[in-house]
Amino acid sequence: MPKPPSVFQTVPRIVFGPGAVRGLGDEVRRLGGRRVAVITDPGLVRAGLHEPALESLRRAGLEPALFQEVSPDPPLEIIPRSTAFVRESRADLIVGLGGGSSLDAAKATAIGCTNPGPIEAYAGVNLVPRPGLPTVLIPTTAGTGSEVTCVAVLSDTGHKVKIGVFSELLFARLALLDPCLTLGLPAAMTAATGLDALIHALESYTGKQATFLTEPLALAALELAARYLRRACADGSDLEARTGMLRASLLAGMAFTNTQCAAAHACSMALGGAFHIPHGLATALMLPAAMRFNLPAAPEKFSRIAEIFGEPTAGLAPLEAAAGSVRAMERLIRDLDVKLGLENYGVKPSAFPDLARAALGLGRLWQNNPRTADQEQVEGLFRDSFTAPRAGS
């Protein structure tokens, strides 16, 4: 039976380069914006990273209203507050500024302003009935790719799960990426967000829903991460490395929003909801086990990943060559001073059944996973991730 036709969607306009944020005001004017609400987080404001964006808007004759209450892994409860703020400011355009949490909150707020009921009513795929306010999204981390995705991930703290609102109506009108905004990001956050971008690319490339349109983007993102992630973590002022990683995050975002991610992300969302482990870190903790599970279903693609990250593959049997990709990822994670092993983050084996059920509930991610999995197999992924592997193993 032939595969269905390939479909590819992304934002209609992308502006990328050092100093790009200085043109924000003109871009908003170009989109017809007259009253602007900026959604961000308090840490970014304390660091002054919002000032270039606000200055550009003011130069264009726009007086922005600033909402700075977004917290990491934004809870559902933040969206009614941000929505009320935008309505009270009578904004006709929203600028999301910050990491993935702020960008996801901005997207959710945009549709909350034009659709009735609580935001959780739209959790799932294509359940949003009406377009939201137009959004301009400006990332300050190289990780989630949220500026070019059509999903907003929020935390349901009452049920200890993360939910995703997935709809083409969440695409921004403009993604504006300025590598200068990522300079000086602490090494730990650079590592966690950079690994998230890398895993987006890896799961998009190896997944069942990859197409001839997404595979080149994912491969390019993997090559950029292989070249620049260690450098970006080693020196926060390395503009070339920061630019390379922001490109990687962008390309990976464009790829995975058209394919979905897979097992590592499904398990990480379960971990984040139950144990509040930051998303990029949780995904990295689950990556080696998810890769080992998936190797038999896509050995050629995993072999290509091994080559990109410097593992020898010539003359090896397909599965042996593919296994090099797992060693490469474990070595990279260690090099970035990220400690593997769920036991190091307060996770107990008794939680594995509930975590597996929560992960399996994210059906859109498993549709892209190279292998199907049942409850016992997903519990096995958590068991396999419980203890850190020894270096060189």
N, C-alpha and C positions, 0 to 999 in steps of 0.2 A: 504494500500500500504506500503511495507516495506521501512524502512529508507535506504538511500544509504550507502555503506560501509564506515566505519570510516577510516579516513586518519590522520596521525600524522607526522609532520616534525619538526625538530629542528636542531640546529647547530651540526656539527659532533664532536666537541671537546669542553668541558667546563672544565676550571681549576678554582677552588674556594678555597680560604683560606687566612688567614692573611699572608702577605708577598708574595703572589702569583706574584705580579708585578715584583719581582726580577728575575723571570724566563722568562720574556718577550723575551729577546734576543735569548735565546735558543729555545723558541717556534717559533719565526720568522724564525730562521735558519731551524728548523724542517720542516717548510712549504716551504722552498726553497727561502725565501725572501733574496734579496741581496741589494736592495736600498729601503729605507723605508721613507714614508711621514707620519708624525703625524698630525692629524687634531684635533684642540681643540679650546678653547675660551680664550680671554685675561685675564679674571678674574682668571681662573685656573692657568695660567702662572704666574700672579702676586703673587698668593699664593704659588707658587713653587711646586704644586702638580704634575707637569709634570716631575720633575727632576728624581724620581725613575725609571720611564719608559725610559727616555733618557739614564740614566746611564746604565741600563740593556742592552739596544741596543748597546751602545758603547763598553761595556765589551765583547759583542759577535762579535765585529769587524764591526759593522754597524754604519754609520754616518747618523743619521736621519735628514730629512728636516722638519722644523716645520712651519705649517700653523696655525695661532692663531687668525683668524678673525671671527670665528663663533659667532653669536649673538643669544640671546634667540628667540625661535620660528623662526628658520632661514629662511630668505626670499629667494625666488627663485634666486634673483640676486647674492647670495653668491656662488652658485654652478659653474657658469662659471669661477669665480675667483679661487676657490679651484681646479677645474679641470685643469685650465691652470697652476697653481702652481705644481700640481702633475706631469703633463706632462713635464714641464721644469726641474723638479728635476729628471726626468727619473726613478721615483719610480716604482717598480714592486709589491709593497704591501702597503696597507694603514692601519695605526693604528688609530682608533677613540678613543679619550680619553676625558671623561667628562660626563656631563649629557646627557639627551636624545637628546638635540639639536645638540651637537657635534657628537653623534653616528649616528643620522639620516643624518647629513650633510656628514659624512664619507661614509655612504652607498650610498647616492645619487651621491657623487663624484666618487665612484668606478664604477658605471655604466655609469656615464657621460664620463669617460675616454675611454670607449670601444663602446659606442653607439652614433650615430649621432643625431644632433638636440638638442633643448632645453629640459631640464629635465621635464618640464611640459607636454611634448608630451607623457610621459609614466604614467601620472596620471591615476589611475584606477587599475584594477586587471589584472595581467599577460599580460601586454603590453610591457614589456622590452624584446627586441629580443635576446640580447647576454649577456653572463655573464660579470660581471664587474671585476676589479682587486680584488684579494683576500683581505679580511679585517680581522683584529683582533680588537675586540671591548672591551674596558675597561671602565666600568661605575664608576663614582665617586659619584653618588647619588643612593639611593635605591628607584626607582620610575618607570621609563618608561619600564624597561625590554627590551629596544631596542637592547641590545646585543644579544638577542635570538629571535628577531622578524624579519619578512620579509617585513617590511613596513618602509618607510621614509616619515615623515610628514613635509611639508614645507609651508611657508606662501606666498600666492599670495597677496601682499600688494596692488596692483593696483585694484583688485576686492574685497579686504577685506574678503578673505576666506582662509581656509587652505585646502591643497590638500594632498592626500596620494598616493604614488607610492607603489603598493603592488605586490610583485613578489617573488617566491621562489628563484630567482637569487640574492636576497638581503641578504640571510642568510650569516652570517660571517663564515669564516673558523675556527675561534676560539673565544670563549667568555672567557675572563680572568677577574675574579672578586676577588678583594682584599678589604675586609672590612676596612682595615686600611686607604684606600683612602677616606673613608666617615667620618672618625673621625673629629669632630669639625665643621661639617656642621651646619650652623645656624638653630635654632629651627624652624623658619618660613619655611625655605626651606625643612627641614626634614619633617615637617608636610605636606606640599603641595605634595612633591614627594611620601611620604609614603601613603598618601590618594590615590594618583594615582595608586600605586601598588595594594592597597586594592580593589579599584574599578575595576581594570582589572580582579582581581580574582572573585569578586562578579558578574560582568556582564558575564564573561566566564562561571561560575558555573550555573547561573540561565538562561542562554540563550538557545534558541532553538537548537543551533548547538553543544551544549555540548555533549561529548561522554564519554565512560568508560575510555578513555585514558586521557582526559583533566580534568574530575571532581576531581580525587584524587589530582592533582597538584593544582587546584584552592582552594580546601578545605584546603590543607596544607598551602597554602599562607595566607588564611584567619585566620587560627589558629595562624600562626606566627605573623601576624599583630595585632591580638587581644592581644597577649602576650607581644609584644615588641615595638609597635609604640609609646605609651605614654612614655615608658622608653627612647627610642631613642631621643625623643623631649626634655625630662627633663634633660638629661645629654649627651652632645655631645661626651664625652670620654668613654661612656659605650660600650666597644667592643663587649660584648655578645649581647646587643640590636642591635648594628649596624650590626653584623653578621646575626642576626635573620631577620632583615628587608631586608638585601641584598638577603638573601635566599628567602624571600617572593616575592621580586620584580622579581627575576629570575624565580621562579616557576610560578608566575602569567603570566610573559611574554611567557613562554613555552606554557601555556594553551591558552591564548587569541589569540596568533598568529594563532592558529589552529581553533578557533571558531569565532573570531571577538569580539568586545565589543558591546555596545548597546546604548540605548537612552541617558544616561547621557553623554557618550562620543560624540555622534552626536551633542547634544546641546552645549557641551563645545567647540567643534571645531568651531561651528558657533559663539559663544561668543568670542573666541580667535581671530578669523579673523576680527570681527567687532569692538571689544572693547579692544583688546590686553590684556585681562585678562590672566595671566599665566595658562598654561594648567591644572596642578594639582588642582589649586584653582578653576578654572572654572568648572571642573568636580565635585569637592566636592559641589559647590554651586547648581548644578543640581541634585545631587544624591538623596536627600530625595523625591523630586517630582517624579523622574523617578521610584524610588522604589514603592511609593504609587500607581502609575499607573500600575505597573507590578505585584503587589501582587496577584491579582486574577488568574493570569496565571500560577503561580508557587508557591503556598502557602507552600508546603512541603519544598521546597528548602529555601525559605525565613525564615521559621521556624527554619531550621537547622542553618542558619546564626544568628538568634536571640539567639539560644543556645550557639553558639561559643562565642558571645560577652556578655554572662551573663544574658540574659533576660529570665524570667520564661516562659515556654511553656506548662508544664504538665497540663492536664485537660482542656486546652483551645480549642475552636473551631479553625479549620485550619487558617482561615483568621485573627482571633484575635491573634493567636500565631505568624503568619507571620508579623503582624503589629509591633511586638516587635523589628524586625530587623530595622525598620525605626527609632524607638526611640533610639536604640543602636547607630546608625550612627550619629544621631543629637547630642547625648550626647558626642560621641567621638570627633566630629568636634568641639564642644564647648570646650572640655577639651584641645584641641590642640591650642586654642586661634585663631581659624579661624572664622571670622564673616560671618554668612550666610546672605542671602538677596541681590538680584541683585541690589536693590536700593542703596546699599552701595558702588557700583562699577561703578556708572555713567550710568547704563542701564536705559532707559526710556521705559514705556509700548508701546509707539509708534513704537518701534523697533521690537516688538514681531512678527508681520507678516513676516518681512524679515528674522529674525532669524529662525523662524520655517521653512521657505522655504529652507534656507541654510542647516538646520539640516536634513530635509527630503531628500535633495540631496545626502546625504551620504548613499546610498542604502545598501552598504555592512554591515553597522552597524545595520540597521533596519531589515535585514534578520535574525539577531541573536536575536533581541529583543523578549522577551516572548509574547508581544502583538503587533498587527499591530496598526498603528496610522495614522491619517489624519492631514491636516493642522490645523484644529480647536483644535484637541487634543494636538498637539505639542505646539501651542500657549498657551494652558492651562498649560503645564509644565513650561513654562516661567512665566506665571502669578502666579502659585503656588510657584515659587522660588523667587518672587519679594521681599517679606517681610520676615524677619527672624522670625522663630517660637519662641514663648516664651519658656523659660526653663521649663521643666516639662509638656509641652502641648502634 
